[in-house]
Amino acid sequence: MVSRAEIDRLRTEADTIFTRLQTVQEALERARSSEGDHWERGAVDVDLETPAGEAITVTLDLERPAAESAQALYEQAAEMAERLESRQAVAGPLAAVPRDPLPVLVLFHLEDGDDSPRRMAGSLGAAPEAVADTCDRLERAGLLAVADRTYRLTDDGADLLAHLDTQEGRERFLRWLDDASTLARRLWRGGPDYARMTAEELGMDRTRVERVYAAMEHVGLVEPYDGSIIKGEERKLKPKRETHRHHTYYVTTRAADRILRDLAD
């Protein structure tokens, strides 16, 4: 995942290798002259101190000179920075977030308070492993912090959620999250619909549709239909005289309507 935090990490590792070059070379020589599982990996982990005095662990290629490994890290960081700049032109602060609804749901969940991946999994209806992996990726992106396996929003994470509460943020969200624009346009043109029907008619995974709708609801792009009976003229997707609601039907919000009208012009 491309993020400013990951780019900074790579550059810090490269800086550390160059400033501790003799220590790194000696560690590589010891590893090359000894047996161990590092030969299977083709790499060795070396504990170093950054120029700022912080302890880090750097993974080094056994076959590469130390300086060459550092240069490769600089080049990787430069490539990632270029990709991030391109993504930020479209997605803004969302550029650091995986293009999936689950990370968004995790961020909004933590807006209400700190929590662990296991407890979040129950609330979000997701596998604990998937939530733990998502939290790890968001932490590396600088949007979450962790202590004792409990996660919380960082200032950057809170700023991102505040951005999503603006018209600009909502428009960027529609462009950024895969399938969000498709589902929003479907509701905008066709009227109320529910997740299972949407998934069946579009050939999508139902769980994904449910999560995209949930993320869009948090952002303020869709909302549950208010009423027990849907009039025929409201639902162009399945024209009936009226539909008695047995599911959660979604409709676009006024904010979404304005965005979709602007995009259509």
N, C-alpha and C positions, 0 to 999 in steps of 0.2 A: 504494500500500500504506500502510495506517495504522500508524504507529509513533511512539513517543515521540521518537525522533531526528528524524523528519520534522517533527513538531509544533514541536520546539525550533528546527529550521532556519528554519521559516516565521516564528516569533516573532523570531528573531535578525535576519532580513532586515528585518522591519517596524521593529524598534528601530533598526537601522542607518539606514534611510531617514529616520526622524524626527530622528535625531541628526546626520545629514549632509544635511539638507533643502536647503540652498543649493547644495551640490555636486551633488546629484541633479537639482535643477531646472536648473542650468546645463548638465548633461550632456544632459538632455532637449531643451533649447532648441537646443543644437548639433546634435543628431541630427535635429530637426525642420527645421533650415535647411540640411541637407546631403543629398546623394544617397548611396545605398547599399542593400545588401540588407536593411537593417533595415526598409525600407518594405514589402518583401514579407512579412516576418515580423510586422510590426506591433508590434515590440518591439525594445529595444536593451539590450545587456549593459553594465553599469557596474561597474567595480572600485572597491570601497569598503573602509574599515576599520571593523570592528565597534566598539562601545563598549569591548569587552575588548581591542582592539588587534589583532585577527586580520584577515587579508585574506580577503575574500569577493567573489564576483561576483553581482550582483543583476540579474535580468531585469525591465525596466520596460515597461509598456504605453505606446506613443507617444501614445495619445489621452487618457490619464488624467493628471490632476495627480499629483505625487509623493505628496502626503499621502493622496490617495484610494487609490493603489496600496498604501500601507502599511496603511491601514485594511482593505482587501480581504484582505491577508495575515493580519491579526489575526483576521478573521472566518473565513477558511478554517482557520486553526489551531484556533479554538474549535470548529468543526464536527467536525474530525478528532478532537479531544480527547474530544468527546461520543461519537463512534462507537467510539473506542478503549476508553472506559470501559465501554460496553455489551458489547463483545467480551471484555474482561478479566473481566467477571462470569462468563462461561462458560469462556473459554479460559485465563485467567490469563496466564502468561508467553508462551504460544503466540499471543496476540493479535497480536503484531508479525510473525508468520511467515505467508507466503502459504499458503492452504489447499490444499496440493499435496504429494505425497510427496517430490518432488525436493529441495526445500529441507531437509527432514529428513535425507535421505540425504547431502546435502552437509555438513551440520553434524556428523553422526556420522563421516563420512569424515575431516574435519579434526580430529576428536578424536585421531586417530592421528598427526597432524603436519601442518605447513603444506604447501600444494600449490597448483598453478596450475589454472585452469579446463580447460585442454587435457588435462592428465594426469588430472584428476578425471573428465573426460568418458569417457576410456577405461575407467577402473575402474568407473564407474557405468552404462556402456552408454547414455549420453545424448549428444545433439548438443552440440558445444563451445559453440555460440551460446546454447543453452538454459542450460548450466551457467554461462557468463559472466554472463548476465542474472540468473540466480538469485543468484549471488555478489554482484552489484551491489546487488540489492534487500536482501539480508541485511546488506550493509555499511551501507546507508542506515538499516536498522533497528537498527544498533548491535550486531549479533551477530557480525560479522566485521570484521577490519581487513585492509588490503592494503598491500603494499610491493613494488615491482618486479614487479607482476602476480602476486604470490604471496599467497594468503589464509591467515589464521589465525583461530582462535576468539578473541573478546574474553572478558573476564570474564563479561559478560552472556550470551554464547553458551555458555560452560561451565556457568554457573548454570542455563540452560535445559535442557541435557542432564542435569544432576543432578536437576532437577525431574522430568524424564521417567522417571527411575529410581525414582520413588516411586509408591505406589498412587494418590494424588491426581493425579499427573502423567499416569499411564496412562489414568485415567478421563477426564481432560480431553482427552487425545489422541483417544480414541474419539469424543468429542462434536465435536471440532474438525475432524479430517481427513475430507473428503468420502469416502464409501464405506468408511471403516475399520469403522464400526459394522456396516454391512451384511455385509461379509466375515467379521467376527468372529462375528456371530450365525449365519451360515451354517455355519461350521466347528463352532461350539459345539453346534448342534442336529443337524448332519448328519454330523459326523465328518471324517476326513481328505479333503483335496481339493488339486488342483494348479492352477496359474495358468491354463493353457489351457482346462481344463474349466470353471473358474469364469467366465472371460470369455465362453465360448460360451453357457453356460446363463443368465447374467445379461445378455447383450447388451452387454458392456463391452469397451473396448479392452484387448487382452492386455498391452501394455506398461504401461498404467496399473495393471492388477491386479498384475503382477509387482512394480511399485514400491511399491504399497500394502502388499503382503505383506512386502517387504524392510524398509520403514519400521516396520511393526508388529513384525517380528522384532527390529530394533534396540531398540525400546522395551520388548520383553519381553512382547508380547501373543500372539504366535504363535511356533511353533518347528517345525523339520522333524520329520516323523514318524520315530520311531526304530524301524527294523525293515525287513526286505526284503519281508515279506508282510503285507497288511492283512486282518484277519479280517472276515468278512461282518457280524458284529454291531457292528463298529467304524465301518463306513461306511454310514450310512443314506441318503446321497445317491444312491448307485448300488449297491443291495443285490446282492452276489454272495457266493458261498461264501467266496471269498478273492480278493484282488487282488495280483498281483505288481507291485512298484513299479518303473516305468521313468521316473518323473518325480520331482521334489521335491514331496512331499505335505506340507501344513501342517496343524497342529492348534493349538488354543488352549492357552495355558499355564495353570497353576493361578491365576496372578494375573488373567488375563483371565476365567477361569471365575467367580472371586469377584465381579468387577466386573459381569459380565453377569447373574449371579444377583441381585445387589443392584438392578440397573436393571430387572429383570423383576418384582421384588416390588412 
